[in-house]
Amino acid sequence: MSTTTPIQISEEPGSPMGRSLLRIDPLLLLAGVGLSACSLVVLHALNVAPYVGEYKRQAMYAGLGVLLSLAISRVDYSRLREFRYVIYGLMVVLNLAVFAFAAPGGSAGGSQRRIPLPGFSFQSSAFGMLMLIVALSAFAVERSRRLSEHRTTARILLLGLIPAMIVMEQSDLGDALIYVLIAGAVLFFMGTSWKHLTALAALFVVAAVIVLTVAPAVGVNVLQNYQKERLTTFINPPARCDAAQDEYCYQLQQGLIAIGSGQKTGTGPTKAVQATGGFIPEADSDFVFATLGEMYGFAGAAVVISLYALLIWRTLRIVTMSKNLFGTLIAGSILAMFMFQIFLTIGMNLGIMPVTGIPLPLMAYGGSSVLTTFIAIGLLQSIHVQARMSAAGKARVLIV
């Protein structure tokens, strides 16, 4: 009587199985490189004071980001689980370091966000997002067998709120919201019950109402005045801005004028008066989509939005094909982060979302944002590569 034994056929070094770069998602890479190319086109056209030469630095950031992404794709992301405490602790330390090293008043509203380095300004909260994603995902996997316990939900949420409060103290409301979103995304993709998620959503709404209305009414200001203005300017903007011409009303109005003047194919760089004339504040970052809309119109905006759709689609695909829960949580949290940044920033430029200062991924000028996004793409590529290698390994098990 014969028996059957599964035999795993190993691959020779240097074979297609071992060449992880051949297993990356080319469409995901195309989305990242394409968005960076669009950013360089816009920044090159915006080569006027105070934006002179930014496209050269952006090209350097993008090139370094692509190399980092390809390097990370060759690493097995599952190994990061072992360093969850180190990663989480380093993230907290880097965010706290801002208070010691950052020069005050470096950003809007006197916020402290960046640590100045020779030739580079380091924004720890941007890199901290990915560190939080990895650490929280690892913690969630460890608690996955106790998913129904209230303590599991509370611990994951608390681990996300601690760095969010630190970033909030830097007057960086946008990034603080993303930290909270990451905690919520981890809970969602790990399969937390809808009762817990609904309770957390209700708690978030109640907290927002208290912070924006109840607390100021009794003389307690949780948010600074400019932060409240950013969050409420988009609500009934014509009436509000006619009554009070503040900074954020001006930003909103100038951005809408720029997008409207672009029409179908844009005015072209030489006739983009709103952008090159200095009427759009932060035309290279917060309102780069308005700059794009004026210069290249609906056609240019459609190209960029299509590339973002490609980025989201490929990320969502990687969520579904991950070989383990850890990869699913990382990819799902990155997906939530991308979607929040894209929808909120484009909506802000269109006047339908609050002005938060969150950069548009790969389009907005800034080294920290560009490198963070490409590192996130590298993690996604690593999940994709490991999933394909795992599937290929199972397919090569022969029954003899």
N, C-alpha and C positions, 0 to 999 in steps of 0.2 A: 504494500500500500504506500503510495507516494504522498508526500506532503508538499505543500507550496510554501515558499519562503520569500518574503519581500526583500528585494535587494536594491539598495540605494546606489545608483551609479554616480560616482563623483566626477567632477569636471576637472580637466587639466588646467593648470595655471595659464592664464593668457588666452583661454578659450572664450567664446562669446558669453558663456555663463559668468565668467569672471570679469568681464568688461562692463562695469556698472554704468559707465557713461552712455553705452549703447541702449540702456534700458530706461533712460530718463524720458519724461514726457515732453516731446518736442513742441507741442502746442502751448504748453505752459511756459516754456522758455521763450517761445515766439511772443506771447502776450507781454512778458516782462521786458524783453528787448524792444518790442514795438512801442510800448508806452514810454520807455526811456528815449527812443528816437523822436517821438512826438514832443516830449519835453524839451529836447535839445533844439528842435525846430522853433518852438515858441520862444525859448530863452535867447536863441540867436537873433530872432526878429526883435526881441525886446532889449537889444543891446544899447540901451541909453541909460544915463544916470538916473537912479543909483544902481542900476543892474548891469553895468558894463562888465564883461568878462565872466559872467556867471555861467554861461553855457560851457565854457572851458572846464571850470571846476565840476559842473554837473556831469560832463563827459567822463572825467576822472573818477567820480563817485560811481557812475554807472558801470564803467569798466571794471573797477575793483569789486563792485557788487556781483557782477556776472561770474568773476573768478571765484569769489567766496561761495556763490550758489553752487557752482559745479564741484567745488571741493567738498562742500557739505553733503552733496548728493552721494558721494562715495563712502560716507560714514554710515554705519548702522545706527539709526536714531534710537533703537531700543536700549543701547548702552547708556543713554542719558538718564534712564530711570535710577541707576545706581547713585547718581550725583544730585538727586532732587533736593536734599537739604543744603548742599553747597550752593546750588544754583539759586535757590530761594533766598538764602542768606546773603549771597553776593548781590542779588537784585535789591534787597532792602538797603544794604550798605551803600551801593552806588546812588540810590535815590536820596539817601541821607547826606551823602557827600556833597550834593548840590548846595546845601545850606552853608557848608564850610568853604567851598571853593568858588561858587558862582558869584559874579559881580551883580549886585542888585540893579534893577531897572533895565536889564538887557532885552526885555521883551515888553509887549503891550501890557499896560496896567502895572508896570513895575514888577513883573513876575521874575522869579529866579528859576530858570529851566536848564541852563547850559553851563557846563564846566569848560572854561577856556583852556585849550591846549595849543602848542605851537603849530600854527597853520590849520587848525581844525577846532571846531566848537562841538563838544561832546554833549548830547542830550541823553542823559541816563534813562529818563522815563520812556523814551522810544525803544531802546534796547531792552529795558525792563519788561516791556509787553511780552516779548518772545520768551524771556526767562520765566515769567509768570506762567505762560502757557505750558511750557515744558514741566515746570515744578508742580503746578496744580494737576496736570494730566497724570503725572507719576503718583501724586498723593491719592488721586481719585481711583487709580487702578488698585492701589493697596487697600482701599475701602470698598471695592466693588462688590464684595460678598456681603457687605452690610449696607446695601444701598437703601433699604427701606427705613433705616434708622434716621431719626431726626438729627442725631448728632453728626452723621455723615454730611448731610446738607449744610448744617450750621458750620462745621469745620471748614468745608470748602469755601463757603461764602466768607467766613472770617479771614481766611488766608488771602482772599482777594481784596477784602476791604482794608486790611492793614496797609499795603503799599498804596492803595487808592487814596487813603487819607494823607499819607506822606506826600504824594504828588499834588493833592489838593492844597496842601500848605505852600506849595511852590506857585500857587495861583494858576495852576495848569488844569483847568476844569475839563477840557476836552480829553486829555490823556487819562485823567481820573475816571471819567465815564467809561473809557475803553477797558480799564482794569476791572471795573465792576462787570462790564459786558463779558469779559473773558471768564470770570467766575461763573456767570450765568450760562455761558456756552458749554463749559465743562460739565456743569450739572445736567444740562439738557442732553448732551450727546452720551453721557454715561448712563442715561435712562432713569433719571430721577422722576418720581411720580408726579403726575400733573397736579395733585393736591399741593405738594411742596412748591412747585413752580408757580402755581396760581397765587399761593400765599405770598411768595417772594415778590411777584409782580404787583400785587395789591399793596404790599409794604413799601415798594419803591414809589408808587404813585402817591401814597399818603405822605411819604417823606418829602417828595417834591413839592406837594401842596403846602406843607408846613414851612419848608425852607423859603419858598417864593412868596407866600402870602401871610400865613399865620405869624411866623416869627418876626418879620419886619413890622407887623401891626402892633406887636407888644414891645418893640424896641430892641429885638435881638436880630442882628444881621449876620447870618451864617456865611452868605456870599458878599463879596465886595460889589459896590454899585455898578462897576463896569461889567462884572460877570452877569448880574441880573439884566442889564441892558442887552448884553449879547444874547441871552436866552429868550428875551421877550420882544426884541425888535421886529422879528418876522411876523408876529401876531398883528393882523390888521395894519400892515406897514403904511399905506397911504395916509390914513387918519392919524396914526401915531407920529409919523415923521413930519407931517404938516404942523403938528402941535409942538413937537420938540425936535429941533435939528441937531441931534447929537452925532458922535463919531460913527456909530454903527448904522444909523439911518443914512448917513452920507455914503458909507461903504456899500450898503445895499442898493441905493439909488444909482450910484455910478456903475456898479456891476451890471445892473439891469439895462442901463443905457448902452453899455458896451455890447452885451449879448444881442440886444435889439438892433443895434446898428450893423451887426455882422450879416444879418439876413441869411440868404441861402449859401453863398460862397465866400463871404467875408469881405472886408475892406482891403485886405492885404496889409503887410507890415508898414508900408510907407504912409498909409492913410488911417492907421489905427490911432486916432487922436486920443481916445480915452486911456489907452494903455501907455503909449509912448509919450503922451503929454503930461503924465503924472496924475491924472484924475482918479485912476483906480488905485486905492491903497493896497499895498502888498500884491502888486500885479504878478509877481513871480512865485507867490506861495499860496496864501489864503484864497486869492481871487484869480488864480492862474486859469481856471476854466472860463472865467469871463474874458480874460485876455485871449484865450484860444477862440472863443466865440466871436469876438470882434474881428480878429485877424483872418480867420478861416471859416467863419460862419457855421451854418448847420452841417455842412459837409465835413468840416474838420471835427466838430463835436461828435458827429455820428461815428467817425473813425475811432476816436478815443473811447467812446462808450461801447463800441463793438469789441474793442480790445479788452475792456473791463469785463464785458460779458463772457469773453473767452477765458479770462483769468478766473472768474467765479465758477464757470462750468467745469473747467479742469480741476479746480480745487474740490468742488463737490464730488467729482468722479473719484478723486483720491480718497475722500472720506469713506466712500462705499467699498473701495477695494483694499483698504488697509489689512495687513495680515494679523493685527491684534488690536485690542482696545486702546492701548497707549497711542498707537498711530492714529486711530479714529478720533480720539480726543484732541490730539495736537492739530490734525487737519481741520477738524470741525471748529476749533477755537480760532484758527487762522482764517477760516472762511468767514466766521462772524466778524472778526476784526476788519477784514477787507471790505465786507459789505457795509459795515457801519461807517467806515472812513469814506467810502465812495459815495454812498447815498447821502450822507450828511453834508459832505463838502460840496457836491454838485447841487444839492438842494439849497444849501446856503447861498451859492452863487445865483440861483434862480429865485431867491427870496422866499422860499417855502420852508426853510429850516433855520434854526438859530445859528448865529455866528459864533463858532466855538474855537477857531484857530487850528483845527485838525487838518494836517496836510493831505492833499490828494495823492495817493500812493503813486510814486514814480513820475508824476507830473510836476508836483511842487518842487521848488528848488530847496535843497538841503541835504547835506551828507548823511546825517543820522537817519532821516526818513528813508532815503534811497537804500542805504546799506541794510537797514532793518527789514525793508520789504524784500530785498534780494536774499537775505538770510532766511526769511520765512519761505520764500520760494525754494531755497535749497533744502529746507526741512521737508517740504512737500515732495520734492524730487527724491529725497532719501526714502520716504514712505512709499512712493511709487516704485522705486527700484527694488526695495526689499519685498514688496508685494509681488512683483513680477518674478523675482528670483525664487520666492517661496512657491509660487504657482508652477514655475518651470521645474523645480526640484520634485514636487509631488507628481508631476506628469512623467518624470523619468524613473519612477519606481516601477520595476518590472516584476511580474510574477513568473517564476520559473519552477 
